[in-house]
Amino acid sequence: MNPAADRRGFLKKTALGGLSLGMLFDHDAHAEMEFITQKVSRDSKPSELKITDMRIAVLNGVPFSSPIIRIDTNQGLVGWGEVRDGASANYALMLKSRLLGKNPCNVEQIFKQIKQFGGHSRAAGGVCGVEMALWDLAGKAYNVPAYQLLGGKYRDFIRLYADTPEADTYEGFAENMKKRRDQGYTFLKMDFGIGMLADQPGMLVNANNWSVKQQWNDREVGKLGNYANTKHPFTRIQVTKKGLDRLVDHVGKVREIVGYDTPLAADHFGHFDVNTAIQIGKAMEPFRLAWLEDLVPWMYTDQWKQISDAIDTPTLTGEDIYLKEGFIKLIDAKAIDMIHPDLATSGGLLETKKIGDYAEEKGIPMAMHFAGSPISMMANVHCAAATENFVALEHHGVDVAGWEDLVTGMKPIVDKGFVRVPEKPGLGVELNEDAAKKFLKKGATWFAPTDTWNTRDSADREWS
């Protein structure tokens, strides 16, 4: 097409009109075109992309509390990320001064600069949430899905595994299980830890001195300390033969309901020592569970190896490990049978793929933990698609009404227990603000200005 004619066509369609624009810019064609296209996404100029702002809105009940990150750029592109469930938005906001003016397409470079501000579990939420948003921006800038930037995909569909709601009776549990099957889930997980034995005579030793039913309540202070924050070996709680028999009876009935065609995994059990973990593990062997999760804290490598060597059911941990080094130690020690990173803690898309790739070379499969909004799910989906040894991704928001409406660009997100890997640029979804505002945490602001976080006030170099 004739460039001059193309320019005239643009000018005729502008509100100002060709003559007015010509007078305004003194017939400078470059300036005129810059004005005309100022609201156009310039994804043809990734080398000139710069971060101009970062804001946050905290959502609640998706299924837990999840701060959503929005990173703005000089070209109108917006990147979405998510701080891990239950973490503070400040973990991300403190990074803003270190992001302004940078090109978000340099994802690994930026990650290496900010990863020192992350830590295990929720403390990693800011770094990982920012990393998600950077991949979203890079994909949009180059007009490719995030998985393509990670090296391409191994699969078109991501298998999900779902927790099954507990019930007061096995008949009720069977109904819940039927609901999951009707939804199409082909991989399930259940809870049957020592909390279900508490307050029952003869089931546990030393449990009366701890709030065993409050394993997530880190604010309750007891005479011996806070149960939730006391690492497993230090509670000295033991399960009796009667207690073990009760667990066996429970899991056996659940297995009868589920059948043996469907993988069934076991979630967190409570806080007890290695010996009790081995006893429970051996008792569960007839039921061919997919894995036993977080029997002891992840950092006790030798204890994990002791457990894994003693039982035949696969062992798994990792949802609170930040960066690949913690996983490498467990893998090299042959301490666990499977890894279980939460991408919103482990380091984001690229670091989690590196973790998966290392495990794959050692013959270790990777399941993925997740409990957030569809934005974080899409980050997981792209990483899972690009990682060969991936098994299944957790979906914790199955029963949250309106969960899928939190984003646009993909409908349905979950179809019969699977997610189709999106082909749209970046993560493949955009926040649906009308729907998301219904989940806004009480007292929180909606992507309010964050100028107080603009100024960097420390030296960050980790070496001299």
Secondary structure by P-SEA (a helix, b strand, c coil): ccaaaaaaaaaaaccccaaaaaaaaccaaaaaaaaaacccccccccccbbbcbbbbbbbcccccbbbbbbbbccccbbbbbbccccccaaaaaaaccccccccccaaaaaaaaccccccccccaaaaaaaaaaaaaaaaaaaccccccccccccccbbbbbbbbbbcccaaaaaaaaaaaaaacccccccccccccccccccccccccccccccccccccccccccccccccccccccccaaaaaaaaaaaaaaaaaacccbbbbbcccccccaaaaaaaaaaacccccccccccccccaaaaaaaaaaccccbbbbccccccaaaaaaaaaaccccbbbbcccccccaaaaaaaaaaaaaacbbbbbbbbccaaaaaaaaaaaaacccccbbbbccccccccccccccccccccccccccccccccccccaaaaaaaaccccccccccccccccccccccccc
